[in-house]
Amino acid sequence: MANIGQANETGVGSRTGAGPPEDGGDLSRPKPIQVGLSTASVYPQNTEAAFRYAAELGYDGVELMVWAEPASQSIATVQAYSRQYGVPVLAVHAPCLLISQRVWGSDPVAKLERSVRTAESLGASTVVVHPPFRWQRRYAAGFAAQVAELEDNSPVIVAVENMFPMRADTLFGRREGAVKRLERRGGPGPALTAFSPSYDPTDTGFRHYTLDLSHTATAGADPLALAARMGPGLAHLHLADGRGAAHDEHLVPGEGSQPCVEVCATLVRTGFTGQVVAEINTQNARTTKERADMLHRTLAFARQHLAVAAAPTPAGASRRSPEPPM
């Protein structure tokens, strides 16, 4: 892959922790918000490719998605990638997706604990996990207590992620029709939750949360209101976008209907000290250059709107990030 990490006025191409501080070492200034890249964002390329993209584009680190790829499950392999590319692991996403139900065994209790131990070994500060599925009754019954116990006994925080319901209009086709139905109804309409007790983790209450802006789109939820409910417990943001389709879109921020700019401004205004991670879908990219461009635009958006001095964009202003340099 060609070197695509050219520095520019957006800060793309250089990590926030690299080099001497521009302010001469003024420790009174807030630290820049770290922006990481989810290894899932480069699928169908692999975990190593994610480290390479992160290094060349200037992401501050990666969020490791643990799934079927053997490399993603191996602490030694991931540590080797981190050393080779000079990119730290900021967070670990537990193998709790439907497609990763058999990764690290079938016991979700043991898998969550292993995720925390993996994060400790990799120097990551956060584990991202979904609420339990409804059929995981034993896990669901003890989930809140396990999360609290793990946090009590580890420096790693466990940030429970907001999800979305299974919408009935999934049966009627995706894309534009579902988007228009959500807009017309003002919500997802008839739907079932696959999660226990809810796809909204604030219904239970946890110390720490992950806010996903693609999931809010599919759920027809207000991300600013959800962020307010999470309060100081909001520790991790999955930066993406969505239009309200019946399926989870994970668009480049600025290409959907979510208030991505306003959410970023809220993080800056409230002194957010967690991590922002780009979690976008690049499966339709036809070339590595096209995928790199999508990842570049996402990072540029984050750097622009998470700048400490950034002010909220006036109503009606464009939410799109500037085009990358040619």
C-alpha positions as CSV (number, residue, x, y, z in Angstrom):
1,M,0.0,0.0,0.0
2,A,1.4,3.4,-0.9
3,N,2.2,6.0,1.8
4,I,-1.1,7.9,2.2
5,G,-0.4,9.6,5.6
6,Q,0.4,13.1,4.3
7,A,0.1,15.7,7.1
8,N,-2.2,18.7,6.5
9,E,-4.1,21.4,8.3
10,T,-6.6,18.9,9.7
11,G,-3.9,17.0,11.6
12,V,-4.3,13.9,9.4
13,G,-1.0,12.1,9.0
14,S,0.3,12.8,12.5
15,R,-0.8,11.3,15.8
16,T,-1.8,13.5,18.7
17,G,0.8,12.0,21.0
18,A,3.7,12.4,18.6
19,G,6.5,14.9,19.0
20,P,6.9,17.9,21.4
21,P,3.7,19.7,22.3
22,E,2.9,22.7,20.1
23,D,2.1,24.8,23.1
24,G,5.5,24.5,24.6
25,G,4.4,22.0,27.2
26,D,1.5,23.9,28.8
27,L,0.1,21.2,31.0
28,S,-2.9,23.4,31.8
29,R,-4.4,22.9,28.3
30,P,-6.8,20.0,27.8
31,K,-5.2,17.0,26.0
32,P,-6.4,16.3,22.5
33,I,-9.1,13.6,22.3
34,Q,-7.5,10.4,21.0
35,V,-9.0,9.2,17.7
36,G,-8.6,5.5,17.0
37,L,-9.4,3.1,14.1
38,S,-11.5,0.0,14.6
39,T,-9.9,-2.9,12.9
40,A,-13.4,-3.9,11.7
41,S,-13.3,-0.7,9.6
42,V,-11.0,-2.3,7.0
43,Y,-12.9,-5.6,6.5
44,P,-12.5,-7.7,4.4
45,Q,-8.9,-6.8,4.9
46,N,-7.3,-8.1,8.0
47,T,-6.1,-6.9,11.4
48,E,-2.6,-6.2,10.2
49,A,-4.0,-4.0,7.4
50,A,-5.8,-1.9,10.0
51,F,-2.6,-1.2,11.9
52,R,-0.9,-0.2,8.6
53,Y,-3.8,2.2,7.7
54,A,-3.7,3.6,11.2
55,A,0.0,4.3,11.0
56,E,0.0,5.8,7.5
57,L,-3.1,8.0,8.0
58,G,-2.1,9.2,11.5
59,Y,-4.7,7.6,13.8
60,D,-3.7,7.6,17.5
61,G,-4.3,3.8,17.9
62,V,-6.7,1.0,17.1
63,E,-9.7,-0.7,18.6
64,L,-9.1,-4.4,18.2
65,M,-12.2,-6.3,17.1
66,V,-11.8,-9.8,18.3
67,W,-13.5,-12.2,15.8
68,A,-12.9,-15.2,13.7
69,E,-9.5,-14.1,12.2
70,P,-6.9,-15.9,14.3
71,A,-4.6,-12.9,14.4
72,S,-7.3,-10.9,16.2
73,Q,-7.4,-13.5,19.0
74,S,-3.7,-13.7,19.6
75,I,-2.1,-11.3,22.1
76,A,1.4,-12.0,20.8
77,T,0.4,-11.4,17.2
78,V,-1.3,-8.1,18.0
79,Q,1.6,-7.0,20.2
80,A,3.9,-7.6,17.2
81,Y,1.7,-5.5,14.9
82,S,1.7,-2.7,17.5
83,R,5.5,-2.7,17.7
84,Q,6.0,-3.0,13.9
85,Y,3.7,-0.1,13.0
86,G,4.2,2.0,16.2
87,V,0.4,2.0,16.8
88,P,-1.0,1.3,20.3
89,V,-4.2,-0.7,21.1
90,L,-6.6,1.8,22.7
91,A,-9.5,-0.6,23.2
92,V,-10.6,-4.2,22.7
93,H,-14.0,-5.0,21.4
94,A,-15.2,-8.3,23.0
95,P,-16.3,-11.1,20.7
96,C,-20.0,-10.6,21.3
97,L,-21.3,-10.2,17.8
98,L,-23.6,-12.9,16.3
99,I,-20.8,-13.8,13.9
100,S,-18.3,-14.3,16.8
101,Q,-20.4,-16.3,19.2
102,R,-17.9,-19.2,19.1
103,V,-14.7,-17.2,19.3
104,W,-12.9,-18.0,22.5
105,G,-15.5,-20.6,23.3
106,S,-19.2,-20.3,23.8
107,D,-19.4,-19.0,27.4
108,P,-20.0,-15.2,27.2
109,V,-19.1,-14.8,30.9
110,A,-15.6,-16.2,30.3
111,K,-15.3,-14.3,27.1
112,L,-15.9,-11.0,28.7
113,E,-13.4,-11.7,31.4
114,R,-10.8,-12.8,28.8
115,S,-11.5,-9.6,26.9
116,V,-10.5,-7.5,30.0
117,R,-7.4,-9.6,30.5
118,T,-6.5,-9.2,26.9
119,A,-6.9,-5.4,27.2
120,E,-4.6,-5.4,30.2
121,S,-1.9,-7.4,28.3
122,L,-2.2,-5.0,25.3
123,G,-2.1,-1.8,27.4
124,A,-5.6,-0.9,26.3
125,S,-7.8,1.1,28.7
126,T,-11.2,0.1,27.4
127,V,-13.3,-3.0,26.6
128,V,-16.3,-2.5,24.5
129,V,-19.2,-5.0,24.9
130,H,-22.8,-5.3,23.8
131,P,-25.7,-6.0,26.1
132,P,-26.4,-9.7,26.4
133,F,-28.7,-11.4,23.9
134,R,-32.1,-12.5,25.3
135,W,-31.3,-16.2,24.9
136,Q,-28.2,-15.8,27.0
137,R,-30.2,-16.0,30.2
138,R,-27.5,-16.8,32.7
139,Y,-25.1,-14.2,31.3
140,A,-27.9,-11.6,31.2
141,A,-28.9,-12.3,34.8
142,G,-25.4,-11.6,36.0
143,F,-24.1,-9.2,33.4
144,A,-24.3,-5.9,35.4
145,A,-22.7,-7.5,38.4
146,Q,-19.9,-9.0,36.3
147,V,-19.2,-5.7,34.6
148,A,-19.0,-3.9,38.0
149,E,-16.8,-6.7,39.4
150,L,-14.4,-6.6,36.5
151,E,-14.1,-2.8,36.8
152,D,-13.5,-3.1,40.5
153,N,-10.5,-5.4,40.0
154,S,-8.9,-3.9,36.9
155,P,-7.7,-0.5,35.5
156,V,-9.6,-1.4,32.3
157,I,-13.1,0.1,32.0
158,V,-16.0,-1.9,30.5
159,A,-18.0,0.4,28.2
160,V,-21.4,-1.1,27.4
161,E,-22.6,-0.1,23.9
162,N,-26.0,1.0,22.7
163,M,-27.6,-1.3,20.1
164,F,-30.8,-1.2,18.0
165,P,-34.0,-3.3,17.6
166,M,-34.8,-5.8,15.0
167,R,-37.1,-3.7,12.8
168,A,-40.1,-5.3,11.0
169,D,-39.4,-3.2,7.9
170,T,-36.2,-5.2,7.4
171,L,-38.5,-7.6,5.6
172,F,-39.6,-5.0,3.2
173,G,-36.2,-4.2,1.7
174,R,-33.4,-2.0,2.8
175,R,-32.0,1.5,2.0
176,E,-34.3,4.3,0.8
177,G,-37.7,2.7,1.6
178,A,-36.7,2.0,5.2
179,V,-35.2,5.4,5.6
180,K,-38.4,7.1,4.5
181,R,-40.5,4.9,6.7
182,L,-38.5,5.8,9.8
183,E,-38.7,9.5,8.9
184,R,-42.4,9.3,8.4
185,R,-43.1,7.5,11.6
186,G,-40.5,9.4,13.7
187,G,-39.1,6.1,15.0
188,P,-38.3,2.5,14.0
189,G,-41.9,1.3,14.1
190,P,-42.8,-2.3,14.9
191,A,-39.6,-4.0,16.3
192,L,-38.3,-6.5,18.7
193,T,-35.2,-6.3,20.8
194,A,-32.7,-9.2,20.7
195,F,-31.0,-7.8,23.8
196,S,-31.7,-8.3,27.5
197,P,-33.3,-6.3,29.0
198,S,-33.0,-3.6,26.3
199,Y,-30.8,-2.5,23.5
200,D,-30.4,0.8,25.4
201,P,-27.8,0.2,28.2
202,T,-29.0,3.2,30.1
203,D,-32.2,1.3,30.9
204,T,-30.0,-0.8,33.2
205,G,-27.4,1.7,34.2
206,F,-23.6,1.1,34.1
207,R,-20.5,3.1,35.1
208,H,-19.3,3.4,31.5
209,Y,-20.8,3.4,28.1
210,T,-20.0,3.4,24.4
211,L,-22.1,5.6,22.2
212,D,-22.4,4.3,18.6
213,L,-23.8,6.8,16.1
214,S,-24.7,4.2,13.4
215,H,-26.7,2.3,16.0
216,T,-28.7,5.4,17.0
217,A,-29.6,5.9,13.4
218,T,-31.0,2.4,13.0
219,A,-32.8,2.6,16.3
220,G,-34.3,6.0,15.5
221,A,-32.8,7.3,18.7
222,D,-31.6,10.8,19.5
223,P,-27.9,10.5,20.1
224,L,-27.6,13.8,21.9
225,A,-30.3,12.7,24.3
226,L,-28.7,9.4,24.8
227,A,-25.3,11.0,25.4
228,A,-27.0,13.1,28.1
229,R,-28.5,10.0,29.7
230,M,-25.0,8.4,29.7
231,G,-23.7,11.6,31.3
232,P,-20.1,11.4,32.7
233,G,-20.2,7.6,32.1
234,L,-19.8,8.2,28.3
235,A,-16.3,6.9,27.9
236,H,-16.1,5.8,24.3
237,L,-17.6,7.0,21.0
238,H,-18.0,4.9,17.8
239,L,-17.8,7.7,15.2
240,A,-19.9,6.8,12.2
241,D,-23.2,7.9,10.6
242,G,-26.4,6.5,9.4
243,R,-29.6,7.6,7.6
244,G,-32.1,5.5,9.6
245,A,-32.1,2.4,7.4
246,A,-33.4,-0.9,8.8
247,H,-29.8,-2.3,8.8
248,D,-26.7,-1.0,10.5
249,E,-25.0,1.3,8.0
250,H,-21.8,2.7,9.6
251,L,-21.4,5.4,7.0
252,V,-18.5,8.0,6.9
253,P,-19.5,10.8,9.4
254,G,-21.3,13.6,7.5
255,E,-22.8,11.2,5.0
256,G,-25.9,10.4,7.0
257,S,-28.5,12.1,9.2
258,Q,-26.9,11.8,12.6
259,P,-25.7,15.0,14.4
260,C,-22.1,14.0,14.3
261,V,-20.8,17.5,14.5
262,E,-23.0,18.3,17.5
263,V,-22.0,15.1,19.3
264,C,-18.3,16.0,18.8
265,A,-18.9,19.5,20.0
266,T,-20.6,18.1,23.1
267,L,-17.6,16.0,23.9
268,V,-15.3,19.0,23.6
269,R,-17.5,21.2,25.7
270,T,-17.8,18.6,28.5
271,G,-14.1,17.9,28.7
272,F,-14.4,14.3,27.4
273,T,-11.3,12.2,28.3
274,G,-12.3,9.0,26.6
275,Q,-11.6,7.7,23.1
276,V,-13.3,8.3,19.8
277,V,-13.0,5.4,17.4
278,A,-13.8,5.4,13.7
279,E,-16.1,2.4,13.0
280,I,-17.2,2.7,9.4
281,N,-18.1,0.2,6.7
282,T,-15.7,0.1,3.9
283,Q,-16.7,-3.2,2.4
284,N,-17.9,-1.6,-0.8
285,A,-14.5,0.1,-1.5
286,R,-13.2,-1.2,-4.8
287,T,-9.5,-0.5,-4.1
288,T,-7.2,0.0,-1.1
289,K,-6.9,3.7,-2.3
290,E,-10.7,4.1,-2.1
291,R,-10.8,2.5,1.4
292,A,-7.9,4.7,2.5
293,D,-9.8,7.7,1.3
294,M,-12.9,6.8,3.4
295,L,-10.7,6.3,6.5
296,H,-8.9,9.6,5.8
297,R,-12.2,11.5,5.5
298,T,-13.4,10.0,8.8
299,L,-10.1,11.0,10.6
300,A,-10.2,14.5,9.0
301,F,-13.8,14.9,10.3
302,A,-12.8,13.8,13.8
303,R,-9.7,16.1,13.9
304,Q,-11.7,19.0,12.7
305,H,-14.7,18.7,15.1
306,L,-12.9,17.4,18.1
307,A,-10.3,20.2,18.2
308,V,-10.3,21.6,21.7
309,A,-11.1,25.1,20.5
310,A,-13.8,23.9,18.1
311,A,-17.2,25.6,18.4
312,P,-20.5,24.0,17.4
313,T,-21.3,24.4,13.7
314,P,-24.2,26.9,13.0
315,A,-27.5,25.3,12.1
316,G,-27.7,24.5,8.4
317,A,-23.9,24.4,7.9
318,S,-22.4,21.4,6.1
319,R,-21.4,18.5,8.2
320,R,-19.1,17.0,5.6
321,S,-15.4,17.0,6.3
322,P,-13.0,18.7,3.9
323,E,-11.7,16.7,1.0
324,P,-8.3,15.1,1.5
325,P,-5.3,16.6,-0.3
326,M,-4.6,15.3,-3.7
